[in-house]
Amino acid sequence: MLKDLIEAAIKVKAQEIFGEKLKYDPQWRGPLAEERVLTDARFLLYFGIFFLLWSALAFYAFTYKELDDVLPEGDGWGGHIRRILEVKYVAVGFISLAALLIILYIILARWFPKFILFTAIVSISGLFIAIVCYCPYAYIMYGFGSVFFLSSLVMAVFCTAQFVILVTNWQEISICSNVIKESSKAILSFPSLFLLPLVEFLLCVVVAFITVSVYKFLTSLDAFYVYLFHIINLLGLIWLWSMLAAFSKMSRFGSYGTWFWTWSKENIPKMTVTRFMGKTLRYHLGTLALGSLVGPPSRFVNFVMRIVDTVKNYKNYPEHLKSEPTNLDRFSHNMDSDAYVMTALHSTDFVNSAEDAFNLQMRNSDNLNVSDVNDTAGFILRSGKILAVSITMLLAWLFCEKDEARNETIYTVLLIGIGCLFVTKSFSTLSRDAVNALFLCVVEDYERNDGSLQRPYYMCPCLRNTLFKK
C-alpha cells in the first residue's frame, strides 16, 4: 500500500515538472497534415535587418576590392591554396569520392549496420596504425618537423579511444545500430535528400568566400569602426551557416516524420521533401533564425559540460549535483535539433518545441534502454566519416606524390582532406538527423499509443524491443 502511494506521488510530481503525457489522438495523420502557423515571426524580422546590413557591407567590399585579392599572394598558405585551385578538377574528384564513400556507408547500413561498423573501426585502426609506424620514419628520413612526428602519437591515442568506446558502450552501440538501420530505410525513401547536403555545402562555400572578401577589405581600412564591422562579418558567417544547416535539418525532419507516421510506407506522399521545404520557407524561417542564433552557444555549453563531466570526480559530490550535467546536456541538445524536430512535427515555436522535446524525453527516460541515442549514433556515423576521409586522403597522397614535390603533396592532401571533412559531415548528418527525428517520433508513439488493436504502435517491433525496457 505504501509503495503504491509513493509511486503515485512520484507520477504526480513528474507530471508537475515535465507535463502530462501525450494522449491518443485518432485524428493525428503526421506532420504533412498538421495545420501550420507562422512561428517566431519577430526573429525573422531581426534576421532580415541583420542580413540587409551584412549584404550592404559585402556589396561595399566587392565594389572597392578586386576579386583576385581575396587569396593572399606568396609562398604561404595563400600560395598553396592557389596551386590547389589550379588543379581544382583533381580536388573535386577526390572530394566527390569521399561523398560517394559516405553515401555507400549509409546505404549498406540499411542491411548490415553492425558489420559495417566493425569494418569501419577495424579499417580505421589498421590505417592509423600504419600511419603511426610511418610517421617516425618520415620524420627521420625527410625531416617533416615535430608536428608531423607528434601526429603519430595523436593517432595512437585516437585508436585507443575508439577501442575503449567500442568496448565500454557495446550495448548502446548494438541498440543504436538497429536505429540506424531504420533511419537508413527512411533516408532511402527520399532519394532527393542526397541533393540537400550538396546544395548546402555549395552555399556555405559562397558565404565563406564573401566573408573572406569582406575581411580582406576591412583589413585595408584604418578607422575606429572597423572592429564593429569585423564582428558583424563574423556573426554573419556563423548565423548564415547555421541558418543553412537548420533549413536542411527541418526539411529532413519533416520528411522523416512523414515516413514514420505513415502506416504503409508505399503510400508516402509524393514530393514530400519539396513540400516540407516550402512549408519551412513559408512558416518557420523565424524559428530557424532564432535556433541558428542560440544553437552555437548551446552547443558550446554542451561541449564545456561534457569536459566537466569527464574530468570531474563526482564521488565526493552530492547526488543532485551529479545529475545536473546530464540534464543540462539534454537541454542543450533540445535547444536546436530536437526543437526543430518538434517544430516540423507540430508547428510550434522554438521555445515551446525545445520544452516539449525535453519533457517528452524526461517523462520516458526510465523506460529507455539507452541514455543518449544521438551521441552513440554519432560515434557510429563518425567512424564511417573518418574511414571515407582517410581512404580519400590516402589515394590523394598516392596520386599527388607522383607529380609534385613532397612538401607540396602535404599541403595538397591536407586541403583536399579539409574539403572531404566538410562534404562527409554534410552527408553523415542525413543519418544523424534521421536518428534524431525517429527517436523522438518513437518516444512520442510510445506515449500516445499502447500497442493494442485500437491504438497500435507505428514503430516496428525491432525498435520497440531494443529501445524500451521490457
VEXVO-266176 format. One record per residue (C-alpha): residue in three letters; x, y, z. Coordinates in steps of 0.5 Angstrom, whole numbers, plus 2048, in hexadecimal, padded with zeros to 3 digits. Layout:
<atoms>
ALAXYZ
...
</atoms>
This chain:
<atoms>
MET800800800
LEU806805802
LYS8098037FC
ASP8038057F7
LEU80280B7FB
ILE80A80D7FA
GLU80980B7F2
ALA80380F7F1
ALA8068157F5
ILE80C8157F0
LYS8088147EA
VAL80481B7EC
LYS80B81E7EE
ALA80D81C7E7
GLN80781F7E3
GLU8088267E7
ILE80F8267E5
PHE80F8237DE
GLY8088247DC
GLU80281F7DB
LYS8038197D6
LEU80181A7CF
LYS7FA8177CE
TYR7F88127C8
ASP7F58177C2
PRO7F28137BD
GLN7F28197B8
TRP7FA8197B8
ARG7FC8187B1
GLY80381A7B1
PRO8078217B0
LEU8048227A9
ALA7FD8227AB
GLU7FF8277B1
GLU7FC82E7B1
ARG8018327B0
VAL8028397B4
LEU80783F7B3
THR80D83D7B8
ASP8128427BB
ALA8108487B6
ARG81484D7BA
PHE81A84A7BA
LEU8198497B2
LEU8198517B2
TYR81F8517B6
PHE82384D7B2
GLY8208507AC
ILE8238577AE
PHE82A8547B0
PHE82A8507A9
LEU8298577A6
LEU82F85A7AA
TRP8338557A8
SER8328557A1
ALA83385C7A1
LEU83A85B7A4
ALA83B85679F
PHE83985A799
TYR83D86079B
ALA84385B79C
PHE842858795
THR84185F792
TYR848861794
LYS84C85B794
GLU84E85678F
LEU84C84F78F
ASP85484D78E
ASP856850794
VAL85184B798
LEU857846799
PRO85E84879B
GLU864848797
GLY86B845799
ASP86D83E79B
GLY86983D7A1
TRP86283A7A1
GLY85F83F79C
GLY86483D797
HIS863836799
ILE85B837798
ARG85C83A791
ARG86083478F
ILE85A82F791
LEU85583478D
GLU85A833787
VAL85882B788
LYS85182C78A
TYR84E826786
VAL85382178A
ALA851824790
VAL84982478E
GLY84B81D78C
PHE84D81B793
ILE84881E797
SER84381B793
LEU846814794
ALA84581679B
ALA83E81879B
LEU83D811797
LEU84080D79C
ILE83C8107A2
ILE83680F79E
LEU83780879D
TYR8398077A4
ILE83180A7A5
ILE82E8057A0
LEU8327FF7A3
ALA8308017AA
ARG8297FF7A8
TRP82A7F87A8
PHE8317F77AB
PRO8317FC7B1
LYS8367F87B6
PHE83A7F57B0
ILE83B7FC7AD
LEU83D7FF7B4
PHE8427FA7B6
THR8457FA7AF
ALA8468027AF
ILE8498017B6
VAL84E7FC7B4
SER8507FF7AE
ILE8518067B1
SER8558037B7
GLY8597FF7B1
LEU85A8057AD
PHE85C8097B3
ILE8618047B6
ALA8648047AF
ILE86580C7AF
VAL86780B7B7
CYS86D8077B4
TYR86E80B7AE
CYS86F8127B2
PRO8758117B6
TYR87880E7AF
ALA8768147AB
TYR8798197B1
ILE8808157B1
MET8808157A9
TYR87D81B7A7
GLY87D8207AD
PHE8768227AC
GLY8768257B3
SER8748247BA
VAL86D8257B9
PHE86D81F7B4
PHE87081B7B9
LEU86B81C7BE
SER86581B7BA
SER8678137BA
LEU8668147C2
VAL85F8177C1
MET85D8127BC
ALA85F80D7C1
VAL85B8107C7
PHE8558107C2
CYS8568097C0
THR8568077C7
ALA85080C7C9
GLN84C8087C3
PHE84D8027C6
VAL84B8047CD
ILE8458077CB
LEU8438017C7
VAL8447FC7CD
THR8418007D2
ASN83B8027CE
TRP83A7FC7CB
GLN8337FB7CD
GLU8308027CB
ILE8348017C4
SER8307FB7C3
ILE82A7FE7C4
CYS82B8047C0
SER82D8007BA
ASN8267FE7BA
VAL8248057BA
ILE8298077B4
LYS8268017B0
GLU81F8047B1
SER82280B7AF
SER8258097A9
LYS81E8067A7
ALA81C80D7A8
ILE8218107A4
LEU82180C79E
SER81980D79E
PHE81B81479C
PRO821814796
SER82081B795
LEU82381C79C
PHE82A81B79A
LEU82A821796
LEU82982679C
PRO83082579F
LEU833826798
VAL82F82D798
GLU83082F79F
PHE83882E79E
LEU838832798
LEU83483879B
CYS8398377A1
VAL83F83879D
VAL83B83E79A
VAL83A8417A0
ALA8418407A3
PHE84484379C
ILE84084979D
THR8428497A5
VAL84A8497A3
SER84984E79E
VAL8468537A3
TYR84B8517A8
LYS8518537A3
PHE84D8597A1
LEU84D85B7A9
THR85485A7AA
SER85685F7A5
LEU8528647A9
ASP8548697AE
ALA84E86B7B2
PHE84B86A7B9
TYR8458677B7
VAL8498617B3
TYR84985C7B9
LEU84185D7B9
PHE84185B7B2
HIS8458557B4
ILE8408537B9
ILE83A8547B4
ASN83E8507AF
LEU84084A7B3
LEU83984A7B6
GLY83684A7AF
LEU83A8447AD
ILE8388407B4
TRP8318427B3
LEU8308407AC
TRP83483A7AC
SER8308387B2
MET82983A7AE
LEU82B8367A8
ALA82C8307AC
ALA8268317B0
PHE8228327AA
SER82482B7A7
LYS8238287AE
MET81C82A7AF
SER81A8287A7
ARG81D8217A9
PHE81A8207B0
GLY8138227AD
SER81581C7A7
TYR8178177AD
GLY8118197B1
THR80C8187AB
TRP8108117AA
PHE80F80F7B1
TRP8078117B2
THR80580D7AB
TRP8028067AC
SER8048047A5
LYS80B8067A3
GLU80980579C
ASN80480B79D
ILE80881079F
PRO80681779B
LYS80A819795
MET80F81F795
THR80F81E79D
VAL81682279D
THR814827799
ARG80D82879C
PHE8118297A3
MET81682E7A0
GLY81083279E
LYS80D8327A5
THR8138337A8
LEU8148397A4
ARG80D83C7A5
TYR80C83B7AC
HIS8138397B0
LEU81883E7AE
GLY8178427B4
THR81883B7B8
LEU81F83A7B4
ALA8218417B5
LEU8208407BD
GLY8238397BD
SER82983B7B9
LEU82B8417BE
VAL82A83D7C4
GLY82D8367C1
PRO8348377C1
PRO83583A7C8
SER8308347CB
ARG83582F7C7
PHE83B8337CA
VAL8388327D1
ASN83682B7D0
PHE83E82A7CE
VAL84082D7D4
MET83B8297D9
ARG83E8227D5
ILE8458247D7
VAL8438267DE
ASP83F81F7DF
THR84581C7DC
VAL84B81F7E1
LYS8478207E7
ASN84781B7EC
TYR84081A7EF
LYS8418157F4
ASN84181B7F9
TYR83B81F7F7
PRO83481E7F9
GLU82F81A7F4
HIS82B8207F2
LEU8328237EF
LYS83481D7EC
SER82D81D7E8
GLU82E8257E6
PRO8338247E0
THR82E81E7DD
ASN8288237DD
LEU82C8297DA
ASP82F8247D5
ARG8288227D3
PHE8258297D3
SER82B82C7CE
HIS8298267C9
ASN8228297C9
MET8248307C8
ASP82582E7C1
SER8248287BD
ASP81F8257C2
ALA81B82B7C2
TYR81B82B7BA
VAL8188247BA
MET8128267BE
THR81182D7BA
ALA8118287B4
LEU80C8237B7
HIS8078287BB
SER80982F7B8
THR80A8327BF
ASP80F8387C0
PHE8168377C2
VAL8168377CA
ASN8108337CA
SER81382E7C6
ALA81982D7CA
GLU81582D7D0
ASP8108277CD
ALA8168237CB
PHE81A8247D1
ASN8148227D5
LEU81281C7D1
GLN8198197D2
MET81981A7D9
ARG8128177DA
ASN8148117D7
SER81B8117D9
ASP81A80B7DE
ASN8178067D8
LEU81D8077D3
ASN8238027D3
VAL8288087D0
SER82980E7D3
ASP82B8127CD
VAL82A80F7C6
ASN82C8167C3
ASP8338157C6
THR83480E7C5
ALA83180E7BE
GLY8368147BD
PHE83C80F7BE
ILE83A80A7B9
LEU83980F7B4
ARG83F8137B6
SER84380C7B4
GLY84080C7AD
LYS8428137AC
ILE8498127AF
LEU84A80C7AA
ALA8488107A4
VAL84C8167A5
SER8528117A7
ILE85180D7A1
THR85181379C
MET85781679F
LEU85B81079E
LEU859810797
ALA85A817796
TRP861816799
LEU863811794
PHE86081578E
CYS86481B790
GLU86A819792
LYS86C81678B
ASP86B81D788
GLU86D82278E
ALA873823793
ARG87282079A
ASN87082779D
GLU86B829798
THR868822799
ILE8678237A0
TYR86382A79F
THR85F827799
VAL85D82179D
LEU85B8257A3
LEU85782A7A0
ILE85382479C
GLY8528217A3
ILE84F8277A5
GLY84A8277A0
CYS8498207A1
LEU8478217A8
PHE8428277A6
VAL83F8227A1
THR83F81C7A5
LYS83C8207AB
SER8368227A7
PHE83481B7A4
SER8358187AB
THR83081D7AE
LEU82B8197AA
SER82B8137AE
ARG82C8177B5
ASP82681B7B3
ALA8228157B2
VAL8248127B8
ASN8238187BC
ALA81C8197B9
LEU81A8127B9
PHE81C8117C0
LEU8178177C2
CYS8128147BE
VAL81380D7C1
VAL8128107C8
GLU80C8147C6
ASP80980E7C3
TYR80A80A7CA
GLU80780F7CE
ARG8018107C9
ASN7FF8097C8
ASP7FF8027CC
GLY8007FD7C6
SER7F97FB7C6
LEU7F57FA7C0
GLN7F18007C2
ARG7F88047C3
PRO7FD8007BF
TYR8058037BF
TYR8078067B9
MET80E8047BB
CYS8117FD7B8
PRO8127F77BD
CYS8197F87BD
LEU8197FF7BF
ARG8147FD7C5
ASN8187F77C7
THR81F7FB7C7
LEU81E8027C9
PHE8198007CF
LYS8197FC7D5
LYS8157F67D5
</atoms>
